[in-house]
Amino acid sequence: MHGYVDIPEAIDFGENLIVHREAVEATLYLPNVIVSTSPFLRPKSYGFGPDDNSPDARQVRNIMMPWSEVKETTNPLAADGYTFLCLTPKSRHSVHSSWAVTDWHWLWNTNFSDPYRVESRMPGVGDTMLHINPEDAKDLGIANGDYIWVDANPEDRPYIGASPDDDFYDAARMMVRASYNGGYPRGVTMLKHAFYMATPRTVRAARERDDGRALAAGTGYQASFRHGSQQSITRGWAPPMHQTDSLFHKKAAAMGFVFGFDVDNHAINTVPKETIVRITKAEDGGLGGKGAWARGRDGRTPGNENEAMKAYIAGGYNTVKGR
């Protein structure tokens, strides 16, 4: 391990010491700030200042501040309601997109699963969901199971120049179910990655087929969403040193060391990352869009526990006898 790297590129990028750099788009502070006061860091600014917040500029610029100043800054997206951090981890029920729409894996992967598809609005036997803290959801008027719109930085998502007037916008903007989960802190949400994205054909199928399935005519492509996809809100951010030929690192799949590119561990084709999102209600979660999702109001789900469930969680059904 290098405590100090004397590669010229590393010095220019402010990567010559092990320091914390704010995420490009995943905290409520000024993006991509190098948090340090070290005199050994002297990154080039490349002419991008703190007020230049276009997606590409934020990735390239180098701004150094002490934490005392960083914590007083604000991510400019927050002013427009983009205040939720969305994590996009892998699922234990699929390998990237492989088996993501195989019926049994899809059923296991979501709380909104139904092999009989009683709810015809569901894209298939399951419905992609976003985990959200119950109190956050209630503050937004979102019941457990409601359909929600999830939007990210409109500068380039769901695509550059997106507009509700575009024909493609309907297929690109992400709609999922809200799933109450008190295991996530307020302000933090989670959407598993790599489900099959909606396309214009699957959106059309979901509206025109008698069974409502998001199954593309002519190809048999099955979408996991009624609208949009995880790619609607995420973007790969390339750390500066990952774009060089001089980065020295261990090989990804063998014993040894290498400079520069190696598979996708040290390359610009990065995997999806966490991002800041805005969440708004789209439709009620009950059958046919009427009222709340039945399972979410039966007293046995997070955020709406009945007295019996509260007692169970508190251990009220156990009796400890003395010896």
C-alpha positions in Angstrom: 0.0 0.0 0.0 1.2 3.5 -0.8 0.7 6.2 1.9 1.9 8.7 -0.7 1.9 8.3 -4.5 4.3 10.4 -6.5 2.7 9.7 -9.9 2.2 13.1 -11.6 -1.4 12.3 -12.5 -2.2 11.4 -8.9 -0.8 14.8 -7.7 -2.9 16.6 -10.4 -6.0 14.8 -9.4 -5.5 15.2 -5.6 -5.2 11.5 -5.3 -1.6 11.3 -4.1 -2.7 10.9 -0.4 -5.3 8.6 1.1 -8.1 11.2 1.8 -11.9 11.3 1.7 -13.6 12.7 -1.3 -17.3 13.5 -1.1 -19.3 11.3 -3.5 -20.2 12.9 -6.8 -23.9 12.8 -6.2 -24.7 10.8 -3.1 -24.7 13.1 -0.2 -26.4 16.4 0.7 -23.0 18.3 0.7 -21.2 19.9 -2.2 -20.3 17.0 -4.6 -16.8 15.6 -5.2 -15.0 17.8 -2.6 -11.6 16.6 -1.3 -11.9 16.8 2.4 -8.5 17.7 3.6 -6.2 20.5 4.8 -2.9 18.7 3.9 -0.2 20.9 2.3 0.9 17.8 0.4 -2.3 17.9 -1.7 -2.3 20.4 -4.5 -4.9 19.3 -7.1 -5.5 21.1 -10.3 -8.9 22.8 -10.5 -9.1 22.4 -14.3 -11.2 25.6 -14.3 -14.3 24.2 -12.7 -15.5 26.1 -9.6 -18.0 25.1 -6.9 -20.9 26.7 -8.8 -20.4 24.6 -11.9 -22.7 21.6 -11.1 -23.2 20.0 -14.5 -22.8 16.2 -14.1 -19.6 16.0 -16.1 -18.0 19.1 -14.4 -18.7 17.7 -11.0 -16.9 14.5 -11.8 -13.8 16.3 -13.1 -13.3 19.2 -10.8 -11.0 19.2 -7.8 -12.0 21.4 -4.9 -10.3 21.0 -1.5 -11.9 22.1 1.8 -11.7 21.2 5.5 -14.6 19.3 6.9 -15.6 22.4 8.9 -16.4 24.1 5.6 -17.8 21.1 3.8 -20.5 20.4 6.4 -21.8 23.9 5.8 -22.3 23.3 2.1 -25.4 22.0 0.3 -25.8 19.8 -2.7 -27.6 22.0 -5.2 -30.0 19.2 -6.1 -31.5 19.3 -2.6 -33.3 22.6 -3.3 -35.4 20.9 -5.9 -36.5 18.1 -3.7 -33.7 15.5 -4.4 -33.1 14.7 -0.8 -33.1 10.9 -0.6 -30.0 8.7 -1.0 -30.8 5.7 -3.1 -28.5 2.6 -2.8 -28.4 0.1 -5.6 -26.9 -3.2 -4.3 -26.9 -6.6 -5.9 -29.7 -9.1 -5.1 -29.1 -12.5 -3.6 -31.9 -13.9 -5.9 -30.2 -13.1 -9.2 -26.7 -12.6 -10.7 -26.9 -9.1 -12.3 -29.8 -9.5 -14.7 -29.5 -13.3 -15.0 -32.7 -15.0 -13.6 -34.1 -11.6 -12.6 -37.4 -12.4 -14.4 -37.4 -16.1 -13.9 -40.7 -16.6 -12.1 -39.5 -18.1 -8.9 -36.6 -15.8 -8.5 -38.8 -12.8 -9.2 -41.3 -14.0 -6.6 -38.6 -14.3 -3.9 -37.1 -10.9 -4.9 -40.1 -8.7 -3.9 -42.8 -8.2 -1.4 -45.2 -7.6 -4.3 -45.3 -11.0 -5.8 -48.3 -12.9 -7.2 -48.0 -15.9 -9.5 -51.7 -15.5 -10.3 -51.3 -11.8 -11.1 -54.6 -10.8 -9.5 -53.3 -7.2 -9.8 -53.1 -6.7 -13.6 -51.0 -3.5 -13.2 -48.0 -5.6 -12.1 -45.5 -6.0 -14.9 -45.2 -9.7 -14.3 -45.4 -12.2 -11.4 -43.5 -9.6 -9.3 -43.2 -5.9 -9.0 -39.9 -4.0 -8.5 -39.8 -2.1 -5.2 -37.9 0.6 -3.4 -37.3 0.2 0.3 -38.0 3.4 2.3 -38.3 4.3 5.9 -42.0 4.3 6.9 -41.8 7.8 8.5 -40.3 9.3 5.3 -43.0 7.7 3.2 -45.8 8.9 5.4 -44.5 12.4 5.3 -44.8 12.2 1.5 -48.3 10.8 1.7 -47.1 7.4 0.4 -48.7 4.3 1.8 -46.9 0.9 2.0 -47.3 -0.6 -1.5 -48.1 2.6 -3.4 -46.6 3.2 -6.8 -44.1 6.0 -6.8 -42.0 7.9 -9.3 -38.3 8.0 -8.5 -36.3 10.7 -10.3 -32.6 11.6 -10.3 -30.6 14.6 -11.6 -32.6 15.9 -14.5 -29.5 17.2 -16.2 -28.9 13.7 -17.6 -31.4 11.3 -16.2 -33.4 9.4 -17.3 -31.5 10.7 -20.3 -30.0 13.9 -21.5 -32.7 16.4 -22.6 -35.5 14.3 -21.2 -39.0 16.0 -21.3 -42.5 14.7 -20.4 -43.4 15.6 -24.0 -41.0 13.0 -25.5 -42.5 9.7 -26.6 -39.6 7.9 -24.9 -40.0 9.6 -21.6 -42.9 7.3 -20.6 -40.7 4.3 -21.0 -37.6 5.9 -19.3 -38.9 7.5 -16.1 -38.9 5.0 -13.3 -42.0 3.8 -11.5 -41.7 1.2 -8.6 -43.6 0.2 -5.5 -42.8 1.8 -2.1 -42.0 -0.9 0.5 -41.9 0.2 4.1 -38.6 -0.9 5.8 -37.7 0.6 9.1 -34.2 -1.0 8.8 -33.2 2.0 6.6 -32.5 5.3 8.3 -34.6 8.3 7.4 -33.4 9.8 4.1 -31.9 6.4 2.9 -33.7 4.2 0.3 -32.7 1.0 -1.5 -33.4 -0.4 -5.0 -31.8 -3.7 -6.0 -30.0 -3.4 -9.3 -30.1 -5.1 -12.7 -33.8 -5.9 -13.2 -35.0 -5.8 -16.8 -35.8 -2.2 -17.9 -39.1 -1.1 -19.5 -39.1 -0.3 -23.2 -41.7 1.4 -25.4 -42.9 -2.1 -26.4 -43.3 -3.3 -22.8 -45.1 -0.1 -21.8 -47.5 -0.5 -24.7 -48.0 -4.2 -23.8 -48.8 -3.4 -20.2 -51.5 -1.0 -21.4 -53.0 -3.0 -24.2 -52.7 -6.7 -23.2 -55.7 -8.1 -21.4 -53.5 -9.5 -18.6 -51.4 -6.3 -18.3 -48.1 -8.0 -18.6 -45.1 -5.9 -19.6 -44.2 -8.5 -22.3 -42.9 -7.1 -25.6 -44.8 -8.2 -28.6 -42.7 -10.1 -31.2 -39.7 -10.6 -28.9 -41.0 -12.0 -25.7 -38.9 -9.6 -23.7 -40.3 -9.4 -20.1 -39.7 -6.1 -18.3 -39.5 -5.9 -14.5 -40.9 -2.4 -14.4 -44.1 -0.8 -15.8 -41.9 2.3 -16.5 -38.2 3.0 -16.4 -35.4 1.0 -14.8 -32.6 1.3 -12.3 -30.6 2.9 -15.1 -33.1 5.7 -15.0 -31.5 7.1 -11.9 -28.0 5.8 -11.7 -24.8 6.9 -13.5 -21.3 5.4 -13.5 -18.8 7.8 -12.0 -15.2 7.3 -12.9 -12.6 8.1 -10.2 -9.8 10.1 -11.9 -7.1 7.5 -11.4 -9.2 4.7 -12.8 -8.8 6.4 -16.2 -5.0 6.3 -16.3 -2.5 3.8 -17.7 -0.3 4.3 -14.7 -2.4 3.1 -11.8 -0.5 0.2 -10.1 -2.7 -2.5 -8.6 -3.2 -6.1 -8.0 -4.7 -8.1 -10.8 -8.5 -8.7 -10.4 -8.5 -12.4 -11.4 -5.0 -13.7 -10.8 -2.0 -13.4 -8.6 0.2 -10.5 -9.7 0.2 -6.8 -10.3 -0.6 -4.7 -13.3 -0.6 -1.0 -14.4 -3.8 0.6 -15.7 -6.8 -1.2 -17.0 -7.9 -4.6 -15.6 -11.4 -6.0 -16.2 -13.8 -3.4 -14.6 -12.2 -3.0 -11.2 -10.0 -0.1 -12.4 -11.8 1.2 -15.5 -14.2 3.9 -16.5 -17.1 1.4 -17.1 -18.0 1.5 -13.4 -20.9 -0.3 -11.9 -24.0 1.7 -10.9 -23.5 3.8 -7.7 -25.6 5.4 -5.0 -27.4 8.6 -6.0 -29.6 11.4 -4.8 -33.3 11.0 -5.8 -36.6 12.7 -5.5 -39.7 10.6 -4.7 -43.3 11.4 -5.5 -46.5 9.4 -5.3 -47.8 8.0 -8.7 -50.8 5.8 -7.8 -52.5 4.1 -4.9 -51.2 0.6 -4.3 -54.6 -1.2 -3.9 -56.2 -3.4 -6.5 -56.9 -1.4 -9.6 -55.4 1.7 -8.1 -58.0 2.1 -5.4 -56.9 2.6 -1.8 -53.9 1.1 0.0 -52.2 -2.3 -0.7 -54.1 -4.8 1.4 -51.0 -6.4 2.8 -49.8 -3.0 3.9 -52.8 -2.4 6.1 -53.3 -5.8 7.7 -51.3 -4.8 10.8 -48.4 -7.2 10.2 -46.1 -5.0 8.1 -43.5 -2.3 9.1 -44.9 1.1 9.9 -48.5 -0.2 10.4 -48.1 -2.8 13.2 -51.3 -3.7 15.1 -51.2 -4.3 18.9 -50.6 -8.0 18.5 -47.6 -7.4 16.2 -46.2 -4.8 18.5 -46.4 -7.2 21.4 -44.7 -9.9 19.3 -41.8 -7.6 18.3 -41.4 -6.6 22.0 -41.2 -10.2 23.1 -44.6 -10.0 24.7 -45.4 -13.6 23.8 -42.4 -15.0 25.7 -42.4 -15.9 29.3 -39.1 -16.3 31.2 -39.4 -18.5 34.2 -36.9 -18.3 37.0 -34.9 -21.4 38.0 
